[in-house]
């Protein structure tokens, strides 16, 4: 495969095939994933759930090219990420993936617009319209009146909106979100989920880890992990 859309399965954006992940901890091997296979398609909105130690964070890290499988294959952009060197892997992350974290991961010294611009600093050649793009993304997520504010001047929900705008700046194929509502109250969680639902309605693929059943219920598909294995893949309840 040479491109995401050249797979035999129409709309396939990422494929995890018989993946295992083993960590060496305290002189012992700990198996975090024990043979996981799952496909992700254009327009999916997927929640990954499971108890602590089930492998959900490990799976998200592998999907985000932040780690490599011990065995098996992860195909992204038509390429097996295990075959890529660090530089190629970094380019793959920048081209195909956007990240949203529970703790926002904003740079405190930078304004809203400057935080959104951070991923563009790694692009070559530089985009001449980069700042204008980031202003538009800030407006898209409802922060038009906060462009010059720093994270300490924003609420948790506003900081997460900055993080979502930052995740969109490279126009990624897949947005990966790690507990994006975990630090937010119920009303603000609802606002963030409504924003993610709107982005998904535009055709963006979103994969998120969550421990909250009410949040998972707003996704289209729920993957349940247990002891490093997929226990079930179900359509979320209507």
N, C-alpha and C positions, 0 to 999 in steps of 0.2 A: 504494500500500500504506500502511496506517495502523498496522499492528502486525506484529511478527515472524511471527505465525502466520497472517496474512492472505494470504501469498504463495500462488501456485498450487501450489507444491511443498510438500507437508506436511512440517513439521519444519524448514524452512529458517530458519536463524538469521542468516546473513550471506552476501552474494553480491558477489564481485569480478568486474567485467565489463569486459574489454578495457582494463585499467588500465596506464598507462605512468607512469613517474616519471623526471624529468630534473632533475639537479642542475647548478648552475653552479659549476664549480670551476676556479680559476686562469684565468678568462677563457674556459673551454671548457665545452661542454655534455657531461655524462656521463649516459648512460642507464642507470639502475639496474634499471628494469622496462620491458620492451619489448612489452607487450600480454598481460597475464595475466588469465585468467578461471578462477574456481574458486568452488564453492559449499561452504558448511559447514552441517551439519545437527545438530539436537538429538541429543546423545549421541555425536557424533564425538570421536575421540581421534586427532589428526593430528600427525604429525611433519613439519616442513619442513626439508629438507636441501639442501646444495649447498656448493661450494667458496667460499672467500673471494671476494667480488665477484659472487656469483651472483644476489644480490638478496633473499636470505632475510630479512635484518634489515630491509630496506626494506619488504618485504611485511608483516612483523610490525608495524612501526611504522604502516603504513597501516591494518591491521586494528584496531590499538589507538587509532585516531584521534589519534595523535601527530604525524601528517603527513597531507598531502592529496595525492591523485593529480594529476599534470600533465594527464592526460586519462583518459577512461573513467569508470566509476561504481563506487562502493562503497556498497552498501545495507546498512544496519544499523538494526534497529528499523523497517524499512519506509521509511527515509529515506535519501536520497543525501547522504552526509556532506559532499560538496563544496559543497552549498548552505547549510550551516549556518554561522552566525557563531561566534566563539570561545566565547561564553557557552553557546550551545546545544550546541556540540561537547563542552564540559566536562561539561555535564549528561548527554550521551549516554554519555560514558566512565564516569561515576559510576553510571549506571543499568544499563548492559548489560555492562560489562567489569570483570574483575579481572586484576591483573598480578602476575607472579612473575618476579624478575630473578636473573641469575647471581650478582650481588654482594649479594643480599638487600635492599639499600637500606633498612635499618632505621635508626631514629634512636637514636644511642648513649645519649642521656640518658634515654630512656624505658624502662620495663619492658616485659615481654612483652605484658601486657594493654594497656598504653598504646599500644604500637606497633600492635597489632591495631585499636585504636580510631581510628587516624588518619583513615581515609576517612570515618568518621562525622562528623568535625568540619565537613565540607563539606555535610552534609545539612541541609535545612530542610524541615519543622521537625526539631529534634533528637529522637532516639529516647530516651524515658525509660528504656528497658531496655537501653541501649547497652552499659554495662559488663557486665551479666549475659550478654548475647549474646556478647561477646568472651571472657568466661571459658569459656562453653560451647564456643566454637570452639577455644580453646587446649586444652581437654580432648579435643576431637575429633581434633586432630593430635598428641596424646600429650604435652602439656606441662603437665598438671595440677599437677606438682610444681615448675614453674618460673615461675609467674605473676608473681612480683615481681622476677625476674632481669632484668638488662640484657644487651644483646647481647654485651658483652665477657665475660660469665659463661657463655655458651652455646657449644656446639660448632657447627661449620658446618652440620651436619644439623639441629640444633635451631633455628638461625637461619632456615634455609630453611623449616622447619615454621611458624615465626612468619609468614614471608612468605606462605605458602600460606593460613594462617588469615586474615591481613589481606586477601588477595585474595577471600576468601569472604564478608567482612563485609557487603557490599551485595547478597548473593545474586545474583551476576551471571549473565547468560545464557551468557557465554563467559569462560573463563580463558585468558589468553595468557601463555605462559612462555618466557622467553629464556634458553636454556642452563641450565635449572634444576638440572642435576647437574654443571655444568662445573667447579665449585670443590670437588667432593666426591670422596672416595675411593670405591672400588667398592662396599664394604658399605653406606656411607651413601647412595650413589646408588640402590642397590637399595631401601632403606627409603623414599626420597622417591618413587621410581617406584611402589612398592606403595601409597603413600598416594594418589598421583594416580590410579592404577587404581581404587582404592576409590571415589574421588569420581566418576570416570567411570561406574562401575557403578551409581551412584545417579542417573545421567542427565545429569551435567554435561558440557558441551562443553569440550574442552581442545585448544588449538592451541599447539604448542611448536616452537621452533627448537632443533635439536641437530646436532652434528657427529659424534655417536657412533652407529655402526650398531646396537650392541647395545641402546641406549636406544630408537632409532627402531623396532626390531623389537618392542618392547613396546606400541607404539601400534597402532591399528586401520588406519591409512592413512598412507602416506608420499608427500609431495609433493617431487619432486626438481626443483630449479631449476638452470639453467645459462645464463649470459649474459643474465639478466633474463627468461628464458622458462621456462615449465613444461616440463620434459623428460619427466616421467612422473608419473602419479598411480596408485599401486598399493596394494592391500591388503598390510599388513605380513605377513611370513611367519609362519605359525603356530608 
